[in-house]
Amino acid sequence: MAFSLRNLSVLAYANGFTLWHYKSGTDPLARAITKGYFADAADLLAAGDMVMLTASEGGKIATIAGAGKGISLAPLC
């Protein structure tokens, strides 16, 4: 399964920071943190935003790194 904008939602927003949630469906966490996976949402995501990822094998918290179509996630835990 590829990235789906429908599975990305805002949990909180304040002072230019957004906390997101993304449910990866059948994609494993390792795929969801690869460079370019979130490219279709690059215009919504900003460096430093955080994403709570949910996948079939568990979850991760990550921060947005990079910009534009090369956007990627840097896992925090």
C-alpha positions as CSV (number, residue, x, y, z in Angstrom):
1,M,0.0,0.0,0.0
2,A,1.3,3.5,-0.8
3,F,0.9,6.7,1.3
4,S,-2.8,7.7,1.6
5,L,-3.6,11.3,2.5
6,R,-6.9,10.0,3.9
7,N,-5.0,8.3,6.7
8,L,-3.2,11.5,7.8
9,S,-4.9,13.6,10.4
10,V,-4.1,16.6,12.6
11,L,-4.2,15.9,16.4
12,A,-3.0,19.3,17.6
13,Y,-1.8,22.6,16.2
14,A,-0.2,25.5,18.1
15,N,2.5,28.2,17.4
16,G,3.3,26.8,14.0
17,F,3.8,23.2,15.2
18,T,1.5,20.4,14.2
19,L,1.1,16.9,15.8
20,W,-0.1,14.4,13.2
21,H,-1.3,10.9,13.3
22,Y,-0.9,8.5,10.3
23,K,-2.3,5.0,10.0
24,S,-0.1,3.1,7.5
25,G,-2.6,0.4,6.7
26,T,-0.6,-2.6,5.5
27,D,2.7,-0.8,5.1
28,P,5.2,-1.6,7.8
29,L,6.7,1.1,10.0
30,A,10.1,0.7,8.2
31,R,8.4,1.7,4.9
32,A,6.5,4.7,6.3
33,I,9.7,6.3,7.5
34,T,11.5,6.1,4.1
35,K,12.5,9.2,2.2
36,G,9.7,10.3,-0.1
37,Y,6.9,8.2,1.5
38,F,5.1,11.4,2.7
39,A,5.9,13.3,-0.6
40,D,2.2,13.7,-1.4
41,A,1.7,15.6,1.8
42,A,4.8,17.7,1.6
43,D,2.8,20.9,1.3
44,L,1.1,20.2,4.6
45,L,4.0,19.0,6.7
46,A,6.7,21.3,8.1
47,A,10.2,20.4,9.4
48,G,9.9,19.9,13.1
49,D,6.3,18.7,13.1
50,M,5.8,15.3,14.8
51,V,3.9,12.3,13.5
52,M,2.5,9.4,15.6
53,L,2.6,6.4,13.2
54,T,0.4,3.4,13.6
55,A,1.1,0.2,11.7
56,S,0.1,-3.5,12.0
57,E,3.3,-4.3,14.0
58,G,3.1,-1.3,16.4
59,G,3.7,2.4,16.5
60,K,6.4,5.0,16.4
61,I,6.8,8.7,17.1
62,A,8.8,10.6,14.5
63,T,9.7,14.2,13.5
64,I,9.5,15.6,10.0
65,A,12.9,16.0,8.4
66,G,13.7,17.4,5.0
67,A,11.4,19.4,2.7
68,G,9.5,19.1,-0.5
69,K,9.2,15.8,-2.3
70,G,12.3,14.5,-0.4
71,I,10.5,14.8,2.9
72,S,11.2,12.0,5.4
73,L,10.6,11.1,9.0
74,A,13.3,10.8,11.7
75,P,12.1,8.3,14.4
76,L,12.2,9.5,18.0
77,C,11.2,6.3,19.6
